């Protein structure tokens, strides 16, 4: 691979039918191999983030598309490459002027990729900003469906002290972020 091709590669955004991003990525990967385009298309990314939910008392992690309907491609757009990418099933076209591939600015790429890296590194991080005095509902544990107000927040341990009325008396409960939801 020549130095010229490496320096000419830029990031582009391909629009796809929402929900079909993984299928489109598979098609692109197979086209790269079939047409021997490894030198021209180096990366195909679907920006995703991990989302945590509680279902039946169990913490479940799920990957969610950060930009539904969009796929990022690092490529050197020359010759038939834009045409090959546009003709992949479930691809709508390039994000840009009249469907022509327009590269993303470096700052945009760094922001998006930085966001993706940040999310994958801290996948256990759950950043739900709670405020002292805010009303919350307990959604997990023995006090399920009780409501109360936040008295204290421990960011490091991801714990909250919630005051709940039990038998007419205010009682403090120590709960983690996943056990409550905003009212």
JOTA-V34660 format. One record per backbone hydrogen bond with DSSP energy under -0.5 kcal/mol. CO is the residue of the C=O (numbers start at 1). NH is the residue of the N-H. If there is no record, write none. Layout:
# JOTA-V34660
co=CO nh=NH
co=CO nh=NH
This chain:
# JOTA-V34660
co=2 nh=6
co=3 nh=7
co=4 nh=8
co=5 nh=9
co=6 nh=9
co=10 nh=75
co=11 nh=104
co=12 nh=14
co=12 nh=73
co=13 nh=95
co=14 nh=71
co=15 nh=92
co=15 nh=93
co=17 nh=20
co=20 nh=24
co=21 nh=25
co=22 nh=26
co=23 nh=27
co=24 nh=28
co=25 nh=29
co=26 nh=30
co=27 nh=31
co=28 nh=32
co=29 nh=33
co=30 nh=34
co=31 nh=35
co=32 nh=37
co=33 nh=36
co=37 nh=40
co=37 nh=41
co=40 nh=42
co=40 nh=76
co=43 nh=74
co=45 nh=47
co=45 nh=72
co=47 nh=66
co=47 nh=67
co=49 nh=64
co=51 nh=62
co=53 nh=55
co=53 nh=60
co=55 nh=58
co=58 nh=55
co=58 nh=60
co=60 nh=53
co=62 nh=51
co=64 nh=49
co=67 nh=70
co=69 nh=16
co=71 nh=14
co=72 nh=45
co=73 nh=12
co=73 nh=75
co=74 nh=42
co=74 nh=43
co=75 nh=10
co=75 nh=77
co=76 nh=78
co=78 nh=81
co=80 nh=84
co=81 nh=85
co=82 nh=86
co=83 nh=87
co=85 nh=88
co=88 nh=91
co=90 nh=17
co=93 nh=15
co=94 nh=96
co=95 nh=102
co=96 nh=98
co=96 nh=99
co=97 nh=100
co=99 nh=94
co=105 nh=109
co=106 nh=110
co=107 nh=111
co=108 nh=112
co=109 nh=113
co=110 nh=114
co=111 nh=115
co=112 nh=116
co=113 nh=117
co=114 nh=118
co=115 nh=119
co=116 nh=120
co=117 nh=121
co=118 nh=122
co=120 nh=123
co=122 nh=125
co=126 nh=128
co=127 nh=129
co=128 nh=130
co=131 nh=134
co=134 nh=150
co=135 nh=183
co=136 nh=148
co=137 nh=181
co=138 nh=145
co=141 nh=144
co=143 nh=146
co=146 nh=138
co=147 nh=165
co=148 nh=136
co=149 nh=163
co=150 nh=133
co=152 nh=161
co=153 nh=155
co=154 nh=158
co=154 nh=159
co=158 nh=177
co=159 nh=154
co=160 nh=162
co=160 nh=175
co=161 nh=151
co=161 nh=152
co=162 nh=164
co=162 nh=173
co=163 nh=149
co=164 nh=166
co=164 nh=171
co=166 nh=169
co=169 nh=166
co=171 nh=164
co=173 nh=162
co=173 nh=175
co=175 nh=160
co=176 nh=179
co=177 nh=180
co=179 nh=139
co=179 nh=140
co=181 nh=137
